[in-house]
């Protein structure tokens, strides 16, 4: 484990050999007796280490000196005023501080700012407030939000929940290019702040049309998606950003692989910070060496270390506000997030057909019980997870009759994308819950692809009880075990998983009691951080209805008999 601690002679650090050149460039001196590096004890040194050495841990003294909480008083800052939010919405201290700092810089003539908030710290609310204030000041009339496909459906709700000013939101989520362009054209005449939301893939494909629209402001949500300066989506954001008056980068992980991840995001936000040339930036902040392709014998340039990190940190922080859940002391101790996906066309048709069949079957019963409705719900939930159960009637000669077969990859692709983002934070651990055995099998394939067979532990009904405790202990104590996968009915009760502060629900149980117990696996004695719960939802399906019921602390069995048509997705009687 790489660590750093406060010592009488400075900041002592134990790091891997590959970081040798970086540590030397930061003023490090090698202590051969203790086999440690001795560096100047300063904020710049520590921030440089955090940037260049992913996963390094500071001791209590280092954290106390250099990672102080950022929660601030919710006082109105002179010249800025309150955030333009709905009545009854009270921002956290760090949200108002970031809002005020961004506006101050915009008023001084800067064009970009970064809200580098860890997931759950409220960067969306802060961005809605900044955009609203600029609109009320008549500085902007149009806003483009570029986000991952899974996050796009969240933005209309964010404006609906928080915006205390007139606005309209147009979401370009159609599969057809023609329909997207029709909606884009229609958006311009809508009242209030004209907000258009689009995903990264569609953004670069519609770059010409978006440039012609002429957006006054652009928000790059999960801006780490443009960290590769040579990718098509990064180049599109750079071009659009050059045209826009104001830009915001929203991300909890601006740096996941190396300090060089900053360049493309800052090229989008404010090209004056690090300039336009990727190669000049790399030459200034990285040591380059030669590697050899052993298959071909050819040599190539590669980064072997980093330098001038104090300068990099100073410039990066000049237009950004960073906050983690640990620092934001006024946050609630449990935070919920929802990520969305959409069915592919065949799965959507199968889902709609099953809704009709389910309602027709229930309508024909002399008396509908909760169990009848739950049986139909289970079939719909299975499709949301990616599987459909073939009927036996009429399929007697089909070897798959009565079995679950794959029908959709929408949710598993969303999970794979999310997992990659979460695990890009060095040392982070994650708990994943799912309901169905077929889902567990699918999730294991993703985990083994990203982590290998030894990078996670799993408990479902097939795991013997006498080894379950060992698996839990592995996850709690072994840094190499990054994910704990659990079937909610089997492992949702009685175990402690506080090594993680983030839980992902691929699917949920219909019982509120079981759901609440599963949340308590991470939110319990021994947990040092605020807990985040991420729910993966297929849009316009029972996933949404189930999550809505659980959020209201209700079990599906309590709701389903009288409202089964509405619950299943039909028209209420």
C-alpha positions as CSV (number, residue, x, y, z in Angstrom):
1,X,0.0,0.0,0.0
2,X,1.4,3.4,-1.0
3,X,1.2,5.9,1.9
4,X,2.5,9.2,3.2
5,X,2.9,10.5,6.7
6,X,4.1,13.6,8.6
7,X,7.6,13.3,10.0
8,X,10.0,15.7,11.7
9,X,12.1,16.0,8.5
10,X,9.1,16.5,6.1
11,X,6.5,14.4,4.3
12,X,7.7,10.8,4.0
13,X,6.2,8.7,1.3
14,X,6.3,5.0,0.3
15,X,5.5,4.7,-3.4
16,X,6.1,2.2,-6.2
17,X,9.3,2.4,-8.2
18,X,7.6,3.7,-11.3
19,X,6.9,7.0,-9.6
20,X,10.7,7.6,-8.9
21,X,11.1,10.4,-11.5
22,X,7.9,12.1,-10.4
23,X,8.9,12.1,-6.7
24,X,12.5,13.3,-7.5
25,X,11.0,16.2,-9.6
26,X,9.0,17.2,-6.6
27,X,12.1,17.6,-4.5
28,X,12.1,14.1,-3.0
29,X,15.3,12.7,-1.5
30,X,15.7,8.9,-1.2
31,X,16.3,7.5,2.3
32,X,17.9,4.1,1.6
33,X,17.8,3.0,5.3
34,X,14.0,3.3,5.7
35,X,13.4,2.9,1.9
36,X,11.2,6.0,1.8
37,X,11.2,9.3,0.0
38,X,11.5,12.5,2.0
39,X,9.7,15.5,0.5
40,X,8.9,19.1,1.5
41,X,6.0,19.1,3.9
42,X,3.6,21.5,2.0
43,X,0.2,21.6,0.5
44,X,1.6,21.7,-3.0
45,X,3.6,18.6,-2.4
46,X,0.7,16.7,-1.1
47,X,-1.6,17.8,-3.9
48,X,1.1,16.8,-6.4
49,X,1.3,13.3,-4.9
50,X,-2.5,12.9,-5.0
51,X,-2.4,13.8,-8.7
52,X,0.6,11.7,-9.8
53,X,0.3,8.7,-7.4
54,X,-3.2,7.3,-7.6
55,X,-4.3,5.5,-4.4
56,X,-1.7,7.1,-2.1
57,X,-3.1,7.4,1.5
58,X,-2.1,10.1,3.9
59,X,-2.0,9.6,7.7
60,X,-4.3,11.5,10.1
61,X,-1.8,14.4,10.4
62,X,-1.6,14.9,6.7
63,X,-5.3,14.8,6.3
64,X,-5.8,17.2,9.1
65,X,-3.3,19.7,7.7
66,X,-4.1,19.4,4.0
67,X,-7.6,18.0,3.6
68,X,-9.7,20.2,5.8
69,X,-13.5,20.2,5.5
70,X,-14.9,22.7,3.1
71,X,-18.3,23.2,4.6
72,X,-18.9,26.9,4.9
73,X,-21.5,29.2,6.3
74,X,-24.6,29.7,4.1
75,X,-24.2,33.5,4.2
76,X,-24.8,35.6,1.1
77,X,-21.6,36.8,-0.5
78,X,-21.5,40.5,-1.4
79,X,-22.2,41.1,-5.0
80,X,-23.6,37.7,-5.7
81,X,-26.8,37.3,-3.8
82,X,-28.9,34.1,-3.2
83,X,-29.1,31.2,-5.7
84,X,-32.1,31.4,-8.0
85,X,-33.7,28.2,-6.7
86,X,-37.3,27.2,-6.0
87,X,-38.8,28.4,-2.7
88,X,-37.9,25.9,0.1
89,X,-34.7,24.7,-1.5
90,X,-31.7,25.4,0.8
91,X,-28.3,24.7,-0.7
92,X,-25.4,23.3,1.2
93,X,-22.6,25.6,2.2
94,X,-20.1,24.2,-0.4
95,X,-22.8,24.5,-3.2
96,X,-23.2,28.2,-2.5
97,X,-19.5,28.8,-2.2
98,X,-18.8,27.1,-5.5
99,X,-21.7,29.0,-7.1
100,X,-20.4,32.3,-5.9
101,X,-16.8,31.6,-6.9
102,X,-17.9,30.6,-10.4
103,X,-20.0,33.7,-10.9
104,X,-17.3,36.0,-9.5
105,X,-14.9,34.7,-12.1
106,X,-17.5,34.9,-14.9
107,X,-18.2,38.5,-13.9
108,X,-14.4,39.2,-14.1
109,X,-14.3,37.9,-17.7
110,X,-13.4,34.2,-17.3
111,X,-15.3,31.8,-19.5
112,X,-15.1,28.4,-17.8
113,X,-15.3,26.7,-14.4
114,X,-15.1,23.2,-13.0
115,X,-17.4,21.8,-10.3
116,X,-15.3,18.8,-9.2
117,X,-17.7,17.4,-6.6
118,X,-17.7,13.8,-5.6
119,X,-20.8,11.9,-6.6
120,X,-23.6,12.9,-4.2
121,X,-22.3,16.4,-3.4
122,X,-24.8,18.2,-5.5
123,X,-23.0,19.6,-8.6
124,X,-26.2,19.5,-10.7
125,X,-28.1,21.9,-8.4
126,X,-25.1,24.2,-8.4
127,X,-24.9,24.2,-12.2
128,X,-28.7,24.8,-12.5
129,X,-28.3,27.8,-10.2
130,X,-25.3,29.3,-12.1
131,X,-27.1,28.9,-15.5
132,X,-30.2,30.5,-14.0
133,X,-28.4,33.5,-12.6
134,X,-26.6,34.1,-15.9
135,X,-30.0,33.9,-17.6
136,X,-31.6,36.4,-15.2
137,X,-28.6,38.7,-15.8
138,X,-29.4,38.4,-19.5
139,X,-26.0,37.0,-20.2
140,X,-27.3,33.7,-21.7
141,X,-30.4,32.6,-23.5
142,X,-29.5,29.1,-24.6
143,X,-27.8,26.2,-22.7
144,X,-26.4,22.9,-24.1
145,X,-26.0,20.1,-21.6
146,X,-23.8,17.2,-22.9
147,X,-24.0,14.1,-20.6
148,X,-23.7,10.3,-20.7
149,X,-26.8,8.7,-22.2
150,X,-27.7,7.2,-18.7
151,X,-27.7,10.7,-17.2
152,X,-29.7,12.6,-19.8
153,X,-33.1,11.7,-18.4
154,X,-32.1,13.1,-15.0
155,X,-31.7,16.7,-16.3
156,X,-35.4,17.6,-16.8
157,X,-36.0,16.4,-13.3
158,X,-33.1,18.5,-11.9
159,X,-34.5,21.7,-13.5
160,X,-38.0,20.7,-12.3
161,X,-36.8,20.2,-8.8
162,X,-34.5,23.2,-8.4
163,X,-34.9,26.0,-11.0
164,X,-36.5,29.1,-9.6
165,X,-36.7,30.8,-13.0
166,X,-38.5,30.2,-16.4
167,X,-36.9,27.5,-18.6
168,X,-37.7,24.8,-21.1
169,X,-35.8,21.5,-21.5
170,X,-35.5,19.6,-24.8
171,X,-34.0,16.2,-24.6
172,X,-32.5,14.9,-27.9
173,X,-32.7,11.2,-27.0
174,X,-34.4,9.9,-30.2
175,X,-32.7,7.2,-32.2
176,X,-33.4,9.0,-35.5
177,X,-31.1,11.8,-36.5
178,X,-34.0,13.5,-38.3
179,X,-36.1,13.5,-35.1
180,X,-33.3,15.0,-33.1
181,X,-32.9,17.8,-35.6
182,X,-36.6,18.5,-35.6
183,X,-36.6,18.8,-31.8
184,X,-33.5,21.0,-31.9
185,X,-35.2,23.3,-34.3
186,X,-38.4,23.5,-32.3
187,X,-36.4,24.2,-29.0
188,X,-35.3,27.7,-30.1
189,X,-38.8,29.2,-29.9
190,X,-39.6,28.0,-26.4
191,X,-39.9,30.4,-23.4
192,X,-37.4,31.0,-20.7
193,X,-33.9,29.6,-20.6
194,X,-33.7,27.3,-23.6
195,X,-32.0,24.1,-22.4
196,X,-31.1,21.3,-24.8
197,X,-29.7,18.0,-23.5
198,X,-27.8,15.5,-25.6
199,X,-25.4,12.6,-25.1
200,X,-21.7,12.6,-26.0
201,X,-22.0,10.2,-28.9
202,X,-24.8,12.2,-30.5
203,X,-23.0,15.5,-29.8
204,X,-20.1,14.9,-32.0
205,X,-22.3,13.4,-34.7
206,X,-24.5,16.6,-34.7
207,X,-21.6,19.0,-34.1
208,X,-22.3,21.1,-37.3
209,X,-26.0,21.6,-36.4
210,X,-25.2,22.4,-32.7
211,X,-22.6,25.0,-33.8
212,X,-25.2,26.5,-36.2
213,X,-27.7,26.7,-33.3
214,X,-25.2,28.9,-31.3
215,X,-25.3,28.0,-27.6
216,X,-24.4,30.7,-25.1
217,X,-23.4,28.2,-22.4
218,X,-22.4,24.6,-22.4
219,X,-22.3,22.1,-19.5
220,X,-20.2,19.0,-19.8
221,X,-21.7,16.6,-17.3
222,X,-19.3,13.8,-16.2
223,X,-16.6,15.9,-18.0
224,X,-14.0,13.2,-17.6
225,X,-15.6,11.7,-20.7
226,X,-13.6,14.2,-22.7
227,X,-10.2,13.5,-21.1
228,X,-8.8,12.0,-24.3
229,X,-7.9,15.2,-26.3
230,X,-7.8,13.3,-29.6
231,X,-11.2,11.6,-29.4
232,X,-14.1,12.8,-31.6
233,X,-16.3,13.7,-28.6
234,X,-13.5,15.8,-27.0
235,X,-12.8,17.7,-30.3
236,X,-16.5,18.4,-30.7
237,X,-16.7,19.8,-27.2
238,X,-13.6,21.9,-27.8
239,X,-15.2,23.4,-30.9
240,X,-18.5,24.0,-29.3
241,X,-16.8,25.5,-26.2
242,X,-14.8,27.9,-28.3
243,X,-18.1,29.4,-29.6
244,X,-19.9,29.5,-26.2
245,X,-19.6,32.4,-23.8
246,X,-19.6,30.2,-20.6
247,X,-18.7,26.6,-19.9
248,X,-19.0,24.3,-16.9
249,X,-17.3,21.0,-16.3
250,X,-19.1,18.7,-13.8
251,X,-17.2,15.7,-12.6
252,X,-16.2,13.9,-9.4
253,X,-13.1,12.4,-11.1
254,X,-11.3,15.0,-13.3
255,X,-8.1,12.9,-12.9
256,X,-8.4,9.1,-13.0
257,X,-5.4,7.9,-14.9
258,X,-2.8,10.7,-14.8
259,X,-2.4,14.4,-14.2
260,X,-2.5,14.8,-18.0
261,X,-6.3,14.0,-17.8
262,X,-6.7,17.7,-17.1
263,X,-5.7,19.0,-20.5
264,X,-8.7,18.2,-22.6
265,X,-11.2,19.3,-20.0
266,X,-9.5,22.6,-19.5
267,X,-9.1,23.1,-23.3
268,X,-12.9,22.9,-23.3
269,X,-13.4,25.2,-20.3
270,X,-10.8,27.9,-20.7
271,X,-8.0,27.5,-23.3
272,X,-6.0,30.2,-21.6
273,X,-5.2,28.0,-18.6
274,X,-3.1,25.3,-20.4
275,X,-3.1,26.5,-24.0
276,X,-4.2,24.7,-27.2
277,X,-1.4,22.2,-27.7
278,X,-1.7,18.8,-26.1
279,X,1.9,18.0,-27.0
280,X,3.2,21.2,-25.4
281,X,1.2,20.5,-22.3
282,X,2.5,17.0,-22.1
283,X,6.1,18.2,-22.6
284,X,5.7,20.7,-19.7
285,X,4.2,18.3,-17.2
286,X,5.5,14.8,-18.0
287,X,8.9,13.0,-18.4
288,X,8.9,11.1,-21.7
289,X,10.9,7.9,-22.3
290,X,11.0,5.1,-24.8
291,X,9.1,1.9,-24.7
292,X,9.5,-1.1,-27.0
293,X,6.8,-3.2,-28.7
294,X,8.2,-6.7,-28.1
295,X,6.0,-8.1,-30.9
296,X,7.3,-5.8,-33.6
297,X,10.6,-4.5,-32.1
298,X,9.5,-0.9,-32.7
299,X,10.0,1.9,-30.2
300,X,7.5,4.4,-29.1
301,X,7.3,7.4,-26.7
302,X,5.7,6.9,-23.3
303,X,5.2,8.9,-20.1
304,X,7.6,7.7,-17.3
305,X,6.9,10.4,-14.7
306,X,5.5,13.9,-14.0
307,X,7.0,17.3,-13.2
308,X,5.9,20.8,-12.4
309,X,2.9,19.5,-10.5
310,X,2.8,22.5,-8.2
311,X,2.2,24.7,-11.2
312,X,-0.3,22.3,-12.7
313,X,-2.3,22.2,-9.4
314,X,-2.3,26.0,-9.0
315,X,-3.5,26.6,-12.5
316,X,-6.1,23.8,-12.4
317,X,-7.5,25.0,-9.1
318,X,-7.7,28.6,-10.3
319,X,-11.0,27.9,-12.1
320,X,-12.3,24.9,-10.2
321,X,-13.9,24.0,-6.9
322,X,-13.2,20.5,-5.5
323,X,-15.1,18.9,-2.7
324,X,-15.5,15.3,-1.5
325,X,-18.2,13.7,0.7
326,X,-15.7,13.4,3.5
327,X,-15.0,17.2,3.4
328,X,-18.6,18.4,3.0
329,X,-19.7,18.1,6.6
330,X,-23.2,19.4,6.0
331,X,-24.2,16.6,3.7
332,X,-26.9,14.1,4.7
333,X,-25.3,10.7,5.6
334,X,-27.3,8.8,2.8
335,X,-27.5,10.0,-0.8
336,X,-29.5,8.5,-3.6
337,X,-28.8,8.6,-7.4
338,X,-30.7,7.2,-10.3
339,X,-29.2,6.3,-13.7
340,X,-31.3,5.5,-16.7
341,X,-31.1,3.4,-19.8
342,X,-33.5,2.7,-22.7
343,X,-34.6,-0.6,-24.2
344,X,-33.4,-1.6,-27.6
345,X,-36.4,-1.7,-30.1
346,X,-36.9,-5.5,-29.9
347,X,-36.9,-5.5,-26.1
348,X,-39.2,-2.5,-26.0
349,X,-41.7,-4.3,-28.2
350,X,-41.5,-7.5,-26.1
351,X,-42.0,-5.4,-22.9
352,X,-45.1,-3.6,-24.3
353,X,-46.6,-6.9,-25.5
354,X,-46.0,-8.5,-22.0
355,X,-47.6,-5.5,-20.3
356,X,-50.7,-5.9,-22.5
357,X,-50.8,-9.7,-21.9
358,X,-50.3,-9.3,-18.1
359,X,-53.1,-6.8,-17.8
360,X,-55.5,-8.9,-19.9
361,X,-54.7,-12.0,-17.9
362,X,-55.4,-10.1,-14.6
363,X,-58.6,-8.5,-15.9
364,X,-60.0,-11.9,-16.7
365,X,-59.5,-13.3,-13.1
366,X,-62.6,-13.4,-10.9
367,X,-60.5,-11.9,-8.0
368,X,-57.1,-10.4,-8.3
369,X,-54.7,-11.0,-5.4
370,X,-51.3,-9.5,-4.6
371,X,-49.6,-12.7,-5.6
372,X,-51.2,-12.6,-9.0
373,X,-49.9,-9.1,-9.6
374,X,-46.4,-9.9,-8.3
375,X,-46.1,-12.9,-10.6
376,X,-46.7,-10.5,-13.6
377,X,-44.4,-7.9,-12.1
378,X,-41.6,-10.5,-11.9
379,X,-41.9,-11.3,-15.6
380,X,-41.6,-7.5,-16.4
381,X,-38.7,-7.1,-14.0
382,X,-36.8,-9.9,-15.7
383,X,-37.0,-8.1,-19.0
384,X,-35.6,-5.0,-17.4
385,X,-32.7,-7.1,-16.2
386,X,-32.1,-8.3,-19.7
387,X,-34.0,-11.6,-19.8
388,X,-37.3,-13.0,-20.9
389,X,-38.9,-16.3,-20.0
390,X,-40.2,-18.2,-23.0
391,X,-43.6,-19.8,-22.7
392,X,-43.9,-23.5,-22.8
393,X,-47.3,-23.5,-24.6
394,X,-46.7,-23.5,-28.3
395,X,-42.9,-24.0,-27.9
396,X,-42.9,-27.7,-27.0
397,X,-40.1,-28.5,-29.5
398,X,-38.0,-25.5,-28.5
399,X,-35.1,-26.4,-26.2
400,X,-35.4,-23.0,-24.6
401,X,-39.1,-23.3,-23.7
402,X,-39.6,-22.3,-20.1
403,X,-36.1,-20.9,-19.8
404,X,-34.8,-17.3,-19.4
405,X,-33.1,-16.1,-22.6
406,X,-31.2,-12.8,-23.2
407,X,-33.3,-10.0,-24.7
408,X,-31.7,-6.7,-23.8
409,X,-28.2,-5.4,-23.0
410,X,-29.3,-1.9,-22.1
411,X,-28.9,-2.2,-18.3
412,X,-25.8,-4.3,-18.3
413,X,-24.1,-1.8,-20.6
414,X,-25.1,0.9,-18.2
415,X,-23.6,-1.1,-15.3
416,X,-20.4,-1.7,-17.1
417,X,-20.0,2.0,-17.9
418,X,-20.8,3.0,-14.3
419,X,-18.4,0.4,-12.8
420,X,-15.6,1.7,-14.9
421,X,-16.2,5.2,-13.6
422,X,-16.4,4.1,-10.0
423,X,-13.3,1.9,-10.1
424,X,-11.3,4.6,-11.7
425,X,-11.0,6.1,-8.2
426,X,-8.0,4.2,-6.7
427,X,-8.9,2.1,-3.8
428,X,-12.7,2.6,-4.0
429,X,-14.9,-0.4,-3.1
430,X,-18.4,-1.0,-4.3
431,X,-21.3,-3.2,-3.3
432,X,-23.7,-4.4,-6.0
433,X,-27.1,-5.9,-5.4
434,X,-29.3,-7.8,-7.8
435,X,-32.4,-10.0,-7.5
436,X,-32.4,-12.7,-10.2
437,X,-29.9,-15.5,-10.6
438,X,-29.5,-14.7,-14.3
439,X,-28.6,-11.1,-13.5
440,X,-26.0,-12.3,-11.0
441,X,-24.4,-14.5,-13.7
442,X,-24.4,-11.5,-16.2
443,X,-22.8,-9.2,-13.6
444,X,-20.1,-11.7,-12.8
445,X,-19.1,-11.7,-16.4
446,X,-18.6,-7.9,-16.3
447,X,-16.7,-8.1,-13.0
448,X,-14.4,-10.8,-14.3
449,X,-13.7,-8.7,-17.4
450,X,-12.8,-5.6,-15.4
451,X,-11.3,-7.1,-12.3
452,X,-10.5,-10.7,-12.9
453,X,-11.8,-13.7,-11.0
454,X,-9.9,-12.6,-7.8
455,X,-11.0,-8.9,-7.8
456,X,-14.4,-9.5,-6.3
457,X,-16.4,-11.6,-3.9
458,X,-20.0,-12.9,-4.5
459,X,-22.7,-14.3,-2.3
460,X,-25.9,-15.8,-3.7
461,X,-28.0,-18.8,-2.8
462,X,-25.5,-21.2,-4.3
463,X,-22.6,-20.1,-2.0
464,X,-22.3,-22.4,1.1
465,X,-23.1,-20.6,4.4
466,X,-19.8,-21.8,6.0
467,X,-17.7,-19.7,3.5
468,X,-19.9,-16.5,3.4
469,X,-18.2,-15.0,6.4
470,X,-14.8,-15.5,4.8
471,X,-16.0,-13.7,1.7
472,X,-17.2,-10.8,3.7
473,X,-13.9,-10.6,5.6
474,X,-12.0,-10.7,2.3
475,X,-13.9,-7.7,1.1
476,X,-13.6,-5.8,4.3
477,X,-9.9,-6.3,4.7
478,X,-8.2,-7.0,1.3
479,X,-7.6,-3.9,-0.8
480,X,-7.4,-6.0,-3.9
481,X,-11.1,-7.1,-3.5
482,X,-12.9,-4.1,-5.0
483,X,-16.5,-5.3,-5.5
484,X,-18.9,-7.3,-3.4
485,X,-21.7,-8.8,-5.5
486,X,-24.8,-10.0,-3.6
487,X,-28.2,-11.4,-4.3
488,X,-30.5,-9.2,-2.3
489,X,-32.6,-12.0,-0.8
490,X,-29.4,-13.9,0.4
491,X,-27.0,-11.2,1.5
492,X,-29.2,-8.3,2.2
493,X,-29.3,-9.1,5.9
494,X,-26.9,-9.6,8.8
495,X,-23.5,-8.8,7.1
496,X,-21.2,-5.8,7.4
497,X,-19.8,-4.2,4.2
498,X,-18.6,-0.9,5.5
499,X,-15.4,-1.1,3.4
500,X,-17.6,0.4,0.7
501,X,-19.6,3.6,0.9
502,X,-21.2,3.2,-2.6
503,X,-24.0,0.6,-3.3
504,X,-25.3,-0.1,-6.8
505,X,-28.8,-1.6,-7.3
506,X,-29.0,-3.5,-10.5
507,X,-32.4,-4.6,-9.4
508,X,-34.4,-4.5,-6.2
509,X,-36.7,-6.6,-4.1
510,X,-40.3,-5.6,-3.9
511,X,-40.2,-5.5,-0.1
512,X,-39.4,-2.2,1.5
513,X,-38.1,-4.0,4.6
514,X,-35.6,-6.1,2.5
515,X,-34.6,-3.0,0.6
516,X,-33.9,-1.0,3.8
517,X,-32.0,-3.9,5.3
518,X,-29.7,-4.1,2.2
519,X,-28.9,-0.4,2.5
520,X,-27.9,-1.0,6.1
521,X,-25.0,-3.3,4.9
522,X,-22.9,-0.2,4.3
523,X,-24.7,2.4,6.4
524,X,-23.9,1.1,9.9
525,X,-21.4,1.3,12.7
526,X,-17.9,1.3,11.3
527,X,-18.8,3.4,8.3
528,X,-16.6,6.5,8.1
529,X,-18.1,8.2,5.0
530,X,-21.5,9.3,3.7
531,X,-23.2,6.5,1.8
532,X,-24.3,6.7,-1.8
533,X,-27.0,4.4,-3.4
534,X,-27.1,4.3,-7.2
535,X,-30.2,2.7,-8.8
536,X,-30.1,1.5,-12.4
537,X,-33.5,2.0,-14.1
538,X,-34.9,1.2,-17.5
539,X,-36.9,4.3,-18.5
540,X,-40.7,3.9,-18.7
541,X,-40.9,0.5,-17.0
542,X,-41.8,-1.1,-13.7
543,X,-38.3,-0.2,-12.6
544,X,-39.5,3.3,-12.1
545,X,-42.7,2.3,-10.3
546,X,-40.8,0.0,-7.9
547,X,-38.2,2.6,-7.1
548,X,-41.0,5.2,-6.5
549,X,-42.8,2.9,-4.1
550,X,-39.6,2.0,-2.2
551,X,-38.6,5.7,-1.9
552,X,-42.0,6.3,-0.3
553,X,-41.2,3.4,2.2
554,X,-43.9,1.2,0.7
555,X,-43.8,-2.4,-0.3
556,X,-45.2,-3.4,-3.7
557,X,-47.6,-5.9,-2.1
558,X,-49.3,-3.0,-0.3
559,X,-50.1,-1.2,-3.6
560,X,-50.6,-3.7,-6.3
561,X,-54.2,-5.0,-6.0
562,X,-56.1,-1.8,-6.4
563,X,-53.7,-0.2,-8.8
564,X,-52.3,-3.1,-10.8
565,X,-53.0,-1.5,-14.2
566,X,-51.1,1.6,-13.3
567,X,-48.3,-0.3,-11.6
568,X,-47.8,-2.6,-14.7
569,X,-47.8,0.3,-17.0
570,X,-51.4,0.3,-18.4
571,X,-54.2,2.8,-17.9
572,X,-55.7,2.9,-14.5
573,X,-59.3,1.7,-14.4
